[in-house]
Amino acid sequence: MCPPIHGRPRPPSAVGFAGPCRGEPVLRIGGCEEGGGGSGDGSRAVRRSADQLRLARGRDGAPLLRGDATRLPFAAGTFATVTALWVSTDAGDFAGLVREAARVPRPGGMLLFYGVHPCFNGPHIEPRPDGATVIHPTYRIRGRHGRSPWWREGGLRDRAGMSHVPLPGLVNAFIDAGLNIDRVTEPREDPIPCALAVRAFRA
């Protein structure tokens, strides 16, 4: 089972879920070590932090930019595909991020989201040693969570906190951005899914 919160397992099926996009311009938002497919002219990768940029250099063939995903420095309709990997826990305005990510694909272009499953991977989740998961009633508290008593002391989330978007808010962000949701899946075969993927297209 994926370790909730404490780790970000590589999404082995992200590129397959996106479909073929070789030679097409792709914008990759977030996901410092994961590729999103596509290496054509005009491909770009945006990271929020300098540390993410440092980790990504040498792993990502696309030019890397540091920037705010809610204010992308690209014209509308620039990319064939946009991928947003592991961003919902770091974005203060997830709906704004999706709205901006929906602006830059071409008409008919794709937006692929791959990130934590908001029902089973968040500040309300307490992993148990026997593999069970306890879901606490803080699930409906959206926004920034500074810490939870069941987070590993000194771990990433204990030090940095995380943002939480309940499932309706996550799905509605795509609908409100005018995207057509084509497919939603819980990747991997874990009994309790830790990741959620959404594939949507610009009208």
Disulfide bonds with the S-S distance in Angstrom:
Cys2-Cys194 2.13
